[in-house]
């Protein structure tokens, strides 16, 4: 009997952030707005995808001693290309991501998937794996960013730094100011940890309830 597709399980099981707590430094620092979270998630996905393709193609030609340095060079190359493109076409996005953009090079998610999967599998399988991992991470970081922005600023910023490229801005308040007072603590590092902890607790509760059925 064919197993029914479960979107919740697909998004959360093996999710690099929610299941393995990888990429925490960037995640907690950059998730102050929906837009920042989405752009960072997309950036990680793009770097992971192209790095996986190259690593899958060259892995059999590289010795074990040179494996990790070689893969780091591959990842760093794509991160540098991404930096150059953002600096040329969208300075606001480049400045918003700041130092966390080059840190993608040493992101545990990318290195982990490159080493554990792309280096051992063919290109097609590596593409599917990197896309799944990238989508999971992007969903997780956007969800966290949205909650933090709503609780900390009562807003959702869809397009702001990207307005130079797209030609318009899109940001709106979620609740009437008369019934909801945001707390700036959720936009701080402490707020990031608090929000992530509560979110993990809720998700684990839902997962455990599903497993018990």
MDTraj code that builds the backbone (N, CA, C; nanometers):
import mdtraj as md
import numpy as np

residues = "UNK UNK UNK UNK UNK UNK UNK UNK UNK UNK UNK UNK UNK UNK UNK UNK UNK UNK UNK UNK UNK UNK UNK UNK UNK UNK UNK UNK UNK UNK UNK UNK UNK UNK UNK UNK UNK UNK UNK UNK UNK UNK UNK UNK UNK UNK UNK UNK UNK UNK UNK UNK UNK UNK UNK UNK UNK UNK UNK UNK UNK UNK UNK UNK UNK UNK UNK UNK UNK UNK UNK UNK UNK UNK UNK UNK UNK UNK UNK UNK UNK UNK UNK UNK UNK UNK UNK UNK UNK UNK UNK UNK UNK UNK UNK UNK UNK UNK UNK UNK UNK UNK UNK UNK UNK UNK UNK UNK UNK UNK UNK UNK UNK UNK UNK UNK UNK UNK UNK UNK UNK UNK UNK UNK UNK UNK UNK UNK UNK UNK UNK UNK UNK UNK UNK UNK UNK UNK UNK UNK UNK UNK UNK UNK UNK UNK UNK UNK UNK UNK UNK UNK UNK UNK UNK UNK UNK UNK UNK UNK UNK UNK UNK UNK UNK UNK UNK UNK UNK UNK UNK UNK UNK UNK UNK UNK UNK UNK UNK UNK UNK UNK UNK UNK UNK UNK UNK UNK UNK UNK UNK UNK UNK UNK UNK UNK UNK UNK UNK UNK UNK UNK UNK UNK UNK UNK UNK UNK UNK UNK UNK UNK UNK".split()
xyz = np.array([
    [0.0840, -0.1200, 0.0000],
    [0.0000, 0.0000, 0.0000],
    [0.0876, 0.1251, 0.0000],
    [0.0568, 0.2180, -0.0899],
    [0.1361, 0.3390, -0.1011],
    [0.1136, 0.4301, 0.0183],
    [0.2252, 0.4742, 0.0776],
    [0.2173, 0.5604, 0.1948],
    [0.1726, 0.7004, 0.1570],
    [0.0767, 0.7542, 0.2326],
    [0.0223, 0.8871, 0.2048],
    [0.1249, 0.9947, 0.2400],
    [0.1388, 1.0914, 0.1483],
    [0.2338, 1.2000, 0.1696],
    [0.1863, 1.2884, 0.2839],
    [0.2772, 1.3159, 0.3766],
    [0.2467, 1.3997, 0.4923],
    [0.3363, 1.5223, 0.4872],
    [0.2774, 1.6375, 0.4579],
    [0.3549, 1.7605, 0.4426],
    [0.4256, 1.7977, 0.5721],
    [0.3588, 1.7795, 0.6849],
    [0.4202, 1.8135, 0.8139],
    [0.5477, 1.7327, 0.8353],
    [0.5382, 1.6023, 0.8144],
    [0.6551, 1.5175, 0.8320],
    [0.7655, 1.5533, 0.7334],
    [0.7266, 1.5857, 0.6102],
    [0.8259, 1.6198, 0.5073],
    [0.9013, 1.7464, 0.5454],
    [0.8307, 1.8416, 0.6032],
    [0.8934, 1.9692, 0.6388],
    [0.9747, 1.9610, 0.7674],
    [0.9326, 1.8770, 0.8620],
    [0.9938, 1.8808, 0.9941],
    [1.0866, 1.7631, 1.0241],
    [1.0572, 1.6460, 0.9709],
    [1.1440, 1.5324, 0.9986],
    [1.2773, 1.5501, 0.9272],
    [1.3839, 1.5520, 1.0046],
    [1.5160, 1.5733, 0.9471],
    [1.5451, 1.7179, 0.9148],
    [1.4560, 1.8080, 0.9570],
    [1.4791, 1.9499, 0.9324],
    [1.6091, 1.9922, 1.0011],
    [1.7032, 2.0529, 0.9255],
    [1.8341, 2.0852, 0.9838],
    [1.8287, 2.1785, 1.1038],
    [1.7268, 2.2628, 1.1104],
    [1.7150, 2.3544, 1.2240],
    [1.6335, 2.2932, 1.3366],
    [1.5144, 2.2447, 1.3070],
    [1.4248, 2.1956, 1.4108],
    [1.4643, 2.0589, 1.4660],
    [1.5233, 1.9739, 1.3838],
    [1.5579, 1.8386, 1.4288],
    [1.7019, 1.8268, 1.4767],
    [1.7940, 1.9022, 1.4113],
    [1.9363, 1.8866, 1.4431],
    [2.0022, 2.0134, 1.4967],
    [1.9258, 2.1245, 1.4988],
    [1.9769, 2.2524, 1.5512],
    [2.1075, 2.2939, 1.4844],
    [2.1119, 2.2796, 1.3523],
    [2.2288, 2.3214, 1.2756],
    [2.2099, 2.4638, 1.2240],
    [2.3201, 2.5333, 1.2009],
    [2.3155, 2.6686, 1.1484],
    [2.2573, 2.7686, 1.2463],
    [2.2775, 2.7454, 1.3754],
    [2.2148, 2.8273, 1.4786],
    [2.2644, 2.9720, 1.4802],
    [2.3932, 2.9921, 1.4574],
    [2.4502, 3.1273, 1.4647],
    [2.3784, 3.2216, 1.3690],
    [2.3737, 3.1826, 1.2430],
    [2.3070, 3.2647, 1.1414],
    [2.1576, 3.2746, 1.1685],
    [2.0986, 3.1631, 1.2050],
    [1.9539, 3.1594, 1.2263],
    [1.9088, 3.2577, 1.3327],
    [1.9731, 3.2571, 1.4465],
    [1.9317, 3.3417, 1.5582],
    [1.9643, 3.4880, 1.5341],
    [2.0673, 3.5153, 1.4548],
    [2.1095, 3.6538, 1.4339],
    [2.0283, 3.7242, 1.3257],
    [1.9877, 3.6519, 1.2242],
    [1.9319, 3.7162, 1.1052],
    [1.7795, 3.7180, 1.1032],
    [1.7148, 3.6418, 1.1916],
    [1.5696, 3.6245, 1.1824],
    [1.4908, 3.7331, 1.2540],
    [1.5185, 3.8577, 1.2233],
    [1.4432, 3.9686, 1.2834],
    [1.3279, 4.0146, 1.1951],
    [1.3308, 3.9789, 1.0664],
    [1.2195, 4.0094, 0.9756],
    [1.1964, 3.8911, 0.8823],
    [1.0754, 3.8821, 0.8317],
    [1.0409, 3.7781, 0.7349],
    [1.1364, 3.7837, 0.6163],
    [1.1604, 3.9034, 0.5645],
    [1.2438, 3.9185, 0.4457],
    [1.3857, 3.8682, 0.4698],
    [1.4453, 3.9055, 0.5836],
    [1.5804, 3.8598, 0.6145],
    [1.5876, 3.7076, 0.6202],
    [1.4880, 3.6471, 0.6844],
    [1.4853, 3.5019, 0.6944],
    [1.4734, 3.4363, 0.5586],
    [1.3856, 3.4904, 0.4747],
    [1.3652, 3.4313, 0.3427],
    [1.4904, 3.4442, 0.2561],
    [1.5512, 3.5615, 0.2558],
    [1.6707, 3.5832, 0.1737],
    [1.7852, 3.4930, 0.2199],
    [1.8035, 3.4800, 0.3518],
    [1.9084, 3.3926, 0.4020],
    [1.8794, 3.2469, 0.3678],
    [1.7550, 3.2050, 0.3846],
    [1.7178, 3.0685, 0.3499],
    [1.7401, 3.0397, 0.2030],
    [1.7019, 3.1345, 0.1179],
    [1.7220, 3.1185, -0.0256],
    [1.8706, 3.1137, -0.0597],
    [1.9505, 3.1972, 0.0064],
    [2.0945, 3.1995, -0.0175],
    [2.1587, 3.0663, 0.0183],
    [2.1222, 3.0124, 0.1341],
    [2.1752, 2.8830, 0.1764],
    [2.1336, 2.7735, 0.0792],
    [2.0091, 2.7785, 0.0338],
    [1.9594, 2.6780, -0.0606],
    [2.0363, 2.6814, -0.1916],
    [2.0590, 2.8014, -0.2436],
    [2.1310, 2.8154, -0.3711],
    [2.2746, 2.7646, -0.3583],
    [2.3423, 2.8050, -0.2516],
    [2.4804, 2.7604, -0.2305],
    [2.4855, 2.6093, -0.2113],
    [2.3928, 2.5549, -0.1333],
    [2.3887, 2.4110, -0.1096],
    [2.3629, 2.3348, -0.2388],
    [2.2709, 2.3837, -0.3211],
    [2.2370, 2.3163, -0.4459],
    [2.3564, 2.3074, -0.5402],
    [2.4200, 2.4207, -0.5684],
    [2.5304, 2.4205, -0.6638],
    [2.6545, 2.3522, -0.6067],
    [2.6761, 2.3645, -0.4769],
    [2.7894, 2.2955, -0.4145],
    [2.7705, 2.1447, -0.4220],
    [2.6473, 2.0988, -0.3993],
    [2.6191, 1.9553, -0.4049],
    [2.6414, 1.8998, -0.5452],
    [2.6020, 1.9763, -0.6442],
    [2.6213, 1.9324, -0.7824],
    [2.7699, 1.9152, -0.8131],
    [2.8502, 2.0156, -0.7800],
    [2.9939, 2.0100, -0.8090],
    [3.0618, 1.8995, -0.7288],
    [3.0297, 1.8903, -0.6013],
    [3.0915, 1.7878, -0.5163],
    [3.0558, 1.6479, -0.5654],
    [2.9305, 1.6284, -0.6054],
    [2.8894, 1.4987, -0.6574],
    [2.9685, 1.4613, -0.7829],
    [3.0025, 1.5604, -0.8627],
    [3.0757, 1.5358, -0.9876],
    [3.2243, 1.5089, -0.9640],
    [3.2838, 1.5728, -0.8641],
    [3.4289, 1.5647, -0.8465],
    [3.4719, 1.4727, -0.7321],
    [3.3811, 1.4243, -0.6521],
    [3.4180, 1.3514, -0.5302],
    [3.5044, 1.2287, -0.5576],
    [3.4770, 1.1580, -0.6651],
    [3.5525, 1.0352, -0.6920],
    [3.6951, 1.0625, -0.7391],
    [3.7250, 1.1881, -0.7701],
    [3.8595, 1.2229, -0.8149],
    [3.9445, 1.2840, -0.7028],
    [3.8876, 1.2977, -0.5837],
    [3.9571, 1.3642, -0.4738],
    [3.9908, 1.2640, -0.3641],
    [4.1124, 1.2694, -0.3151],
    [4.1560, 1.1787, -0.2092],
    [4.0928, 1.2185, -0.0763],
    [4.0925, 1.1261, 0.0175],
    [4.0325, 1.1520, 0.1483],
    [4.1022, 1.2663, 0.2213],
    [4.2338, 1.2802, 0.2023],
    [4.3101, 1.3847, 0.2699],
    [4.2709, 1.5247, 0.2244],
    [4.2310, 1.5363, 0.0976],
    [4.1975, 1.6674, 0.0411],
    [4.0475, 1.6931, 0.0334],
    [3.9706, 1.5980, 0.0808],
    [3.8252, 1.6058, 0.0638],
    [3.7650, 1.7307, 0.1286],
    [3.7850, 1.7500, 0.2562],
    [3.7236, 1.8632, 0.3264],
    [3.7750, 1.9973, 0.2751],
    [3.9084, 2.0187, 0.2601],
    [3.9555, 2.1468, 0.2047],
    [3.8989, 2.1755, 0.0654],
    [3.8881, 2.0721, -0.0161],
    [3.8349, 2.0906, -0.1517],
    [3.6894, 2.1320, -0.1494],
    [3.6117, 2.0695, -0.0620],
    [3.4702, 2.1018, -0.0546],
    [3.4489, 2.2424, 0.0004],
    [3.5324, 2.2824, 0.0943],
    [3.5232, 2.4182, 0.1468],
    [3.5503, 2.5206, 0.0375],
    [3.6470, 2.4921, -0.0482],
    [3.6778, 2.5822, -0.1596],
    [3.5585, 2.5925, -0.2547],
    [3.4938, 2.4793, -0.2807],
    [3.3760, 2.4790, -0.3682],
    [3.2655, 2.5653, -0.3080],
    [3.2363, 2.5421, -0.1812],
    [3.1310, 2.6191, -0.1133],
    [3.1657, 2.7674, -0.1092],
    [3.2912, 2.7983, -0.0732],
    [3.3346, 2.9379, -0.0634],
    [3.3244, 3.0092, -0.1976],
    [3.3475, 2.9367, -0.3056],
    [3.3377, 2.9965, -0.4397],
    [3.1963, 3.0440, -0.4677],
    [3.0989, 2.9598, -0.4377],
    [2.9597, 2.9974, -0.4630],
    [2.9127, 3.1074, -0.3676],
    [2.9618, 3.1059, -0.2450],
    [2.9281, 3.2132, -0.1511],
    [2.9844, 3.3459, -0.2002],
    [3.1064, 3.3427, -0.2530],
    [3.1687, 3.4645, -0.3061],
    [3.0921, 3.5181, -0.4261],
    [3.0489, 3.4287, -0.5139],
    [2.9685, 3.4694, -0.6299],
    [2.8390, 3.5343, -0.5828],
    [2.7761, 3.4753, -0.4814],
    [2.6525, 3.5306, -0.4264],
    [2.6759, 3.6682, -0.3662],
    [2.7861, 3.6846, -0.2939],
    [2.8209, 3.8136, -0.2354],
    [2.8388, 3.9194, -0.3438],
    [2.9102, 3.8851, -0.4492],
    [2.9368, 3.9796, -0.5581],
    [2.8065, 4.0227, -0.6245],
    [2.7167, 3.9269, -0.6472],
    [2.5892, 3.9582, -0.7122],
    [2.5022, 4.0482, -0.6239],
    [2.4967, 4.0169, -0.4949],
    [2.4164, 4.0991, -0.4045],
    [2.4752, 4.2388, -0.3904],
    [2.6071, 4.2473, -0.3843],
    [2.6720, 4.3783, -0.3720],
    [2.6475, 4.4633, -0.4956],
    [2.6363, 4.3985, -0.6111],
    [2.6166, 4.4721, -0.7357],
    [2.4705, 4.5121, -0.7569],
    [2.3793, 4.4197, -0.7255],
    [2.2396, 4.4429, -0.7605],
    [2.1505, 4.4838, -0.6429],
    [2.1945, 4.4590, -0.5196],
    [2.1104, 4.4972, -0.4051],
    [2.1969, 4.5217, -0.2817],
    [2.2506, 4.6417, -0.2719],
    [2.3324, 4.6789, -0.1566],
    [2.2545, 4.6661, -0.0253],
    [2.1266, 4.7069, -0.0184],
    [2.0518, 4.6934, 0.1083],
    [2.0442, 4.5496, 0.1588],
    [2.0219, 4.4540, 0.0672],
    [2.0168, 4.3136, 0.1077],
    [2.1539, 4.2675, 0.1546],
    [2.2563, 4.3065, 0.0818],
    [2.3940, 4.2712, 0.1177],
    [2.4286, 4.3236, 0.2566],
    [2.3903, 4.4468, 0.2858],
    [2.4201, 4.5065, 0.4159],
    [2.3330, 4.4466, 0.5267],
    [2.2115, 4.4079, 0.4930],
    [2.1222, 4.3490, 0.5933],
    [2.1746, 4.2128, 0.6407],
    [2.2287, 4.1350, 0.5482],
    [2.2830, 4.0039, 0.5846],
    [2.4190, 4.0175, 0.6518],
    [2.4917, 4.1219, 0.6141],
    [2.6165, 4.1554, 0.6811],
    [2.7176, 4.0426, 0.6849],
    [2.7796, 4.0261, 0.8006],
    [2.8862, 3.9272, 0.8175],
    [2.8334, 3.7848, 0.8081],
    [2.7024, 3.7676, 0.8222],
    [2.6462, 3.6326, 0.8197],
    [2.6382, 3.5749, 0.6792],
    [2.6550, 3.6580, 0.5786],
    [2.6577, 3.6082, 0.4414],
    [2.7835, 3.5253, 0.4135],
    [2.9037, 3.5777, 0.4394],
    [3.0228, 3.4939, 0.4197],
    [3.0278, 3.3742, 0.5129],
    [2.9589, 3.3812, 0.6279],
    [2.9573, 3.2681, 0.7206],
    [2.8820, 3.1478, 0.6652],
    [2.8109, 3.1669, 0.5537],
    [2.7455, 3.0533, 0.4887],
    [2.8498, 2.9483, 0.4512],
    [2.9722, 2.9930, 0.4237],
    [3.0794, 2.9016, 0.3844],
    [3.1005, 2.7913, 0.4879],
    [3.0895, 2.8266, 0.6148],
    [3.1139, 2.7273, 0.7206],
    [2.9834, 2.6831, 0.7873],
    [2.8719, 2.7058, 0.7194],
    [2.7430, 2.6625, 0.7724],
    [2.7408, 2.5104, 0.7826],
    [2.7081, 2.4596, 0.9006],
    [2.7084, 2.3155, 0.9248],
    [2.6108, 2.2409, 0.8339],
    [2.5029, 2.3079, 0.7958],
    [2.4031, 2.2434, 0.7100],
    [2.4634, 2.2087, 0.5751],
    [2.5315, 2.3055, 0.5138],
    [2.5885, 2.2842, 0.3813],
    [2.7004, 2.1814, 0.3866],
    [2.7958, 2.2006, 0.4765],
    [2.9071, 2.1067, 0.4873],
    [2.8586, 1.9672, 0.5230],
    [2.7593, 1.9601, 0.6111],
    [2.7066, 1.8304, 0.6520],
    [2.6441, 1.7541, 0.5371],
    [2.5597, 1.8216, 0.4574],
    [2.4946, 1.7535, 0.3453],
    [2.5931, 1.7207, 0.2341],
    [2.6902, 1.8086, 0.2124],
    [2.7918, 1.7833, 0.1096],
    [2.8738, 1.6596, 0.1450],
    [2.9144, 1.6505, 0.2714],
    [2.9974, 1.5378, 0.3152],
    [2.9181, 1.4080, 0.3254],
    [2.7989, 1.4157, 0.3821],
    [2.7236, 1.2931, 0.4102],
    [2.6435, 1.2418, 0.2915],
    [2.6094, 1.3293, 0.1965],
    [2.5234, 1.2838, 0.0864],
    [2.5827, 1.3099, -0.0523],
    [2.6089, 1.4372, -0.0838],
    [2.6520, 1.4702, -0.2200],
    [2.7800, 1.3990, -0.2601],
    [2.8729, 1.3822, -0.1666],
    [3.0005, 1.3187, -0.1978],
    [2.9871, 1.1679, -0.2203],
    [2.8699, 1.1120, -0.1853],
    [2.8512, 0.9671, -0.1958],
    [2.7424, 0.9273, -0.2942],
    [2.6787, 1.0252, -0.3567],
    [2.5664, 0.9952, -0.4451],
    [2.5795, 1.0674, -0.5789],
    [2.4973, 1.0245, -0.6734],
    [2.4993, 1.0841, -0.8070],
    [2.4344, 1.2225, -0.8061],
    [2.4509, 1.2930, -0.9172],
    [2.4065, 1.4319, -0.9262],
    [2.2558, 1.4460, -0.9044],
    [2.1766, 1.3605, -0.9682],
    [2.0316, 1.3711, -0.9565],
    [1.9841, 1.3600, -0.8132],
    [2.0347, 1.2592, -0.7430],
    [1.9962, 1.2397, -0.6037],
    [2.0460, 1.3545, -0.5162],
    [2.1629, 1.4068, -0.5479],
    [2.2194, 1.5183, -0.4705],
    [2.1368, 1.6450, -0.4881],
    [2.0861, 1.6665, -0.6089],
    [2.0013, 1.7827, -0.6347],
    [1.8731, 1.7740, -0.5519],
    [1.8092, 1.6576, -0.5530],
    [1.6852, 1.6399, -0.4777],
    [1.7085, 1.6563, -0.3273],
    [1.8192, 1.6006, -0.2788],
    [1.8511, 1.6111, -0.1367],
    [1.8774, 1.7557, -0.0959],
    [1.9544, 1.8275, -0.1766],
    [1.9869, 1.9667, -0.1435],
    [1.8628, 2.0554, -0.1499],
    [1.7736, 2.0297, -0.2450],
    [1.6501, 2.1077, -0.2548],
    [1.5600, 2.0823, -0.1335],
    [1.5475, 1.9559, -0.0942],
    [1.4657, 1.9240, 0.0224],
    [1.5230, 1.9900, 0.1474],
    [1.6526, 1.9767, 0.1668],
    [1.7165, 2.0348, 0.2843],
    [1.7050, 2.1869, 0.2829],
    [1.7228, 2.2474, 0.1648],
    [1.7128, 2.3921, 0.1519],
    [1.5731, 2.4431, 0.1792],
    [1.4726, 2.3718, 0.1283],
    [1.3335, 2.4110, 0.1514],
    [1.2986, 2.3976, 0.2992],
    [1.3431, 2.2884, 0.3611],
    [1.3176, 2.2691, 0.5038],
    [1.3799, 2.3820, 0.5857],
    [1.5039, 2.4152, 0.5548],
    [1.5727, 2.5206, 0.6294],
    [1.5068, 2.6560, 0.6067],
    [1.4722, 2.6856, 0.4810],
    [1.4090, 2.8131, 0.4494],
    [1.2753, 2.8260, 0.5210],
    [1.1970, 2.7185, 0.5195],
    [1.0694, 2.7204, 0.5900],
    [1.0902, 2.7465, 0.7388],
    [1.1878, 2.6782, 0.7984],
    [1.2135, 2.6920, 0.9416],
    [1.2577, 2.8331, 0.9773],
    [1.3489, 2.8874, 0.8988],
    [1.4031, 3.0196, 0.9317],
    [1.3001, 3.1298, 0.9055],
    [1.2157, 3.1112, 0.8047],
    [1.1089, 3.2082, 0.7768],
    [1.0022, 3.2026, 0.8858],
    [0.9681, 3.0828, 0.9296],
    [0.8701, 3.0683, 1.0374],
    [0.9198, 3.1361, 1.1644],
    [1.0452, 3.1119, 1.1991],
    [1.1029, 3.1737, 1.3183],
    [1.1083, 3.3254, 1.3044],
    [1.1496, 3.3729, 1.1868],
    [1.1593, 3.5171, 1.1632],
    [1.0224, 3.5837, 1.1705],
    [0.9214, 3.5190, 1.1151],
    [0.7863, 3.5758, 1.1156],
    [0.7333, 3.5905, 1.2572],
    [0.7510, 3.4869, 1.3383],
    [0.7039, 3.4919, 1.4765],
    [0.7761, 3.6012, 1.5541],
    [0.9081, 3.6094, 1.5375],
    [0.9860, 3.7110, 1.6092],
    [0.9457, 3.8520, 1.5675],
    [0.9243, 3.8723, 1.4368],
    [0.8888, 4.0066, 1.3907],
    [0.7498, 4.0462, 1.4388],
    [0.6568, 3.9514, 1.4358],
    [0.5211, 3.9818, 1.4808],
    [0.5192, 4.0144, 1.6297],
    [0.5852, 3.9315, 1.7101],
    [0.5862, 3.9535, 1.8550],
    [0.6701, 4.0744, 1.8948],
    [0.7743, 4.1021, 1.8162],
    [0.8644, 4.2105, 1.8529],
    [0.8326, 4.3443, 1.7903],
    [0.7577, 4.3435, 1.6779],
    [0.7316, 4.4702, 1.6087],
    [0.5888, 4.4808, 1.5555],
    [0.5081, 4.3757, 1.5766],
    [0.3701, 4.3724, 1.5275],
    [0.3631, 4.4002, 1.3774],
    [0.4586, 4.3468, 1.3036],
    [0.4601, 4.3693, 1.1589],
    [0.5116, 4.2454, 1.0875],
    [0.4925, 4.2447, 0.9570],
    [0.5482, 4.1402, 0.8717],
    [0.6068, 4.2098, 0.7492],
    [0.7386, 4.2074, 0.7390],
    [0.8076, 4.2767, 0.6300],
    [0.8398, 4.1777, 0.5194],
    [0.7582, 4.1785, 0.4153],
    [0.7774, 4.0862, 0.3037],
    [0.8847, 4.1387, 0.2081],
    [0.8739, 4.2663, 0.1737],
    [0.9701, 4.3285, 0.0815],
    [1.0094, 4.4649, 0.1358],
    [1.1352, 4.4826, 0.1618],
    [1.1884, 4.6112, 0.2066],
    [1.3244, 4.6342, 0.1411],
    [1.4253, 4.5580, 0.1845],
    [1.5583, 4.5703, 0.1248],
    [1.5599, 4.5287, -0.0221],
    [1.4651, 4.4436, -0.0591],
    [1.4558, 4.3986, -0.1985],
    [1.3787, 4.4962, -0.2870],
    [1.3298, 4.6060, -0.2293],
    [1.2478, 4.7001, -0.3055],
    [1.3246, 4.7637, -0.4212],
    [1.4568, 4.7758, -0.4063],
    [1.5364, 4.8314, -0.5151],
    [1.5344, 4.7442, -0.6392],
    [1.5237, 4.6122, -0.6187],
    [1.5172, 4.5185, -0.7310],
    [1.3754, 4.5037, -0.7844],
    [1.2783, 4.4975, -0.6923],
    [1.1404, 4.4684, -0.7315],
    [1.0572, 4.5927, -0.7592],
    [1.1028, 4.7081, -0.7086],
    [1.0345, 4.8336, -0.7386],
    [0.9197, 4.8685, -0.6465],
    [0.8981, 4.7909, -0.5410],
    [0.7914, 4.8247, -0.4457],
    [0.8220, 4.7616, -0.3104],
    [0.7556, 4.8135, -0.2058],
    [0.7709, 4.7601, -0.0715],
    [0.6412, 4.6932, -0.0276],
    [0.6534, 4.5976, 0.0609],
    [0.5352, 4.5290, 0.1122],
    [0.5586, 4.4952, 0.2588],
    [0.4920, 4.5701, 0.3456],
    [0.5036, 4.5493, 0.4898],
    [0.3726, 4.5932, 0.5545],
    [0.3258, 4.5193, 0.6523],
    [0.1982, 4.5545, 0.7138],
    [0.1943, 4.5091, 0.8599],
    [0.1098, 4.5745, 0.9368],
    [0.0888, 4.5365, 1.0758],
    [-0.0053, 4.4171, 1.0833],
    [0.0131, 4.3340, 1.1859],
    [-0.0679, 4.2132, 1.1996],
    [-0.1907, 4.2375, 1.2871],
    [-0.1710, 4.3005, 1.4020],
    [-0.2803, 4.3244, 1.4958],
    [-0.3025, 4.4752, 1.5138],
    [-0.4234, 4.5173, 1.5447],
    [-0.4469, 4.6586, 1.5781],
    [-0.3643, 4.6977, 1.7001],
    [-0.3051, 4.8146, 1.6948],
    [-0.2196, 4.8601, 1.8052],
    [-0.2969, 4.8742, 1.9364],
    [-0.4280, 4.8834, 1.9273],
    [-0.5090, 4.9001, 2.0483],
    [-0.5219, 4.7713, 2.1286],
    [-0.4984, 4.6562, 2.0636],
    [-0.5159, 4.5292, 2.1347],
    [-0.3860, 4.4501, 2.1484],
    [-0.2790, 4.4967, 2.0855],
    [-0.1534, 4.4218, 2.0934],
    [-0.0357, 4.5179, 2.1059],
    [0.0444, 4.4948, 2.2076],
    [0.1648, 4.5753, 2.2283],
    [0.2867, 4.4851, 2.2095],
    [0.3667, 4.5077, 2.1051],
    [0.4835, 4.4224, 2.0798],
    [0.5916, 4.4423, 2.1850],
    [0.6768, 4.3428, 2.1991],
    [0.7871, 4.3493, 2.2948],
    [0.9194, 4.3371, 2.2196],
    [1.0043, 4.4372, 2.2325],
    [1.1305, 4.4393, 2.1602],
    [1.2258, 4.3266, 2.1988],
    [1.1991, 4.2601, 2.3094],
    [1.2885, 4.1526, 2.3511],
    [1.2945, 4.0407, 2.2474],
    [1.1846, 4.0241, 2.1722],
    [1.1823, 3.9179, 2.0719],
    [1.2718, 3.9485, 1.9524],
    [1.3183, 4.0711, 1.9401],
    [1.4103, 4.1084, 1.8326],
    [1.5558, 4.1009, 1.8778],
    [1.5769, 4.0622, 2.0025],
    [1.7119, 4.0487, 2.0564],
    [1.7557, 3.9025, 2.0514],
    [1.8836, 3.8790, 2.0847],
    [1.9355, 3.7420, 2.0871],
    [1.8605, 3.6561, 2.1877],
    [1.8302, 3.7153, 2.3048],
    [1.7541, 3.6418, 2.4067],
    [1.6168, 3.6025, 2.3536],
    [1.5524, 3.6964, 2.2832],
    [1.4220, 3.6681, 2.2243],
    [1.4277, 3.5583, 2.1207],
    [1.5389, 3.5527, 2.0478],
    [1.5554, 3.4473, 1.9471],
    [1.5590, 3.3102, 2.0126],
    [1.6339, 3.2987, 2.1222],
    [1.6408, 3.1717, 2.1939],
    [1.5058, 3.1346, 2.2536],
    [1.4370, 3.2327, 2.3112],
    [1.3065, 3.2073, 2.3714],
    [1.2071, 3.1589, 2.2662],
    [1.2028, 3.2295, 2.1541],
    [1.1088, 3.1941, 2.0469],
    [1.1379, 3.0566, 1.9906],
    [1.2656, 3.0286, 1.9655],
    [1.3027, 2.8980, 1.9111],
    [1.2687, 2.7867, 2.0099],
    [1.2932, 2.8100, 2.1391],
    [1.2620, 2.7084, 2.2393],
    [1.1137, 2.6773, 2.2457],
    [1.0308, 2.7817, 2.2456],
    [0.8855, 2.7617, 2.2484],
    [0.8387, 2.6904, 2.1223],
    [0.8929, 2.7308, 2.0076],
    [0.8541, 2.6706, 1.8800],
    [0.8920, 2.5231, 1.8757],
    [1.0111, 2.4899, 1.9238],
    [1.0540, 2.3500, 1.9274],
    [0.9647, 2.2677, 2.0195],
    [0.9260, 2.3272, 2.1319],
    [0.8374, 2.2572, 2.2241],
    [0.7031, 2.2256, 2.1602],
    [0.6462, 2.3228, 2.0889],
    [0.5170, 2.3026, 2.0216],
    [0.5276, 2.1954, 1.9137],
    [0.6341, 2.2045, 1.8320],
    [0.6520, 2.1086, 1.7226],
    [0.6742, 1.9669, 1.7752],
    [0.7537, 1.9531, 1.8806],
    [0.7772, 1.8211, 1.9391],
    [0.6498, 1.7635, 1.9987],
    [0.5666, 1.8500, 2.0568],
    [0.4399, 1.8049, 2.1116],
    [0.3485, 1.7531, 2.0013],
    [0.3443, 1.8261, 1.8899],
    [0.2610, 1.7821, 1.7756],
    [0.3132, 1.6512, 1.7193],
    [0.4465, 1.6412, 1.7063],
    [0.5074, 1.5196, 1.6516],
    [0.4821, 1.3997, 1.7421],
    [0.4985, 1.4181, 1.8724],
    [0.4758, 1.3079, 1.9659],
    [0.3304, 1.2640, 1.9682],
    [0.2405, 1.3599, 1.9545],
    [0.0973, 1.3271, 1.9519],
    [0.0637, 1.2460, 1.8275],
    [0.1307, 1.2799, 1.7151],
    [0.1098, 1.2062, 1.5916],
    [0.1662, 1.0658, 1.5996],
    [0.2820, 1.0500, 1.6661],
    [0.3457, 0.9191, 1.6781],
    [0.2666, 0.8251, 1.7681],
    [0.1932, 0.8824, 1.8642],
    [0.1200, 0.7999, 1.9593],
    [-0.0107, 0.7432, 1.9028],
    [-0.0512, 0.7972, 1.7870],
    [-0.1775, 0.7513, 1.7272],
    [-0.1586, 0.6181, 1.6548],
])
top = md.Topology()
chain = top.add_chain()
for i, resn in enumerate(residues, 1):
    res = top.add_residue(resn, chain, resSeq=i)
    for name in ("N", "CA", "C"):
        top.add_atom(name, md.element.get_by_symbol(name[0]), res)
traj = md.Trajectory(xyz[None], top)
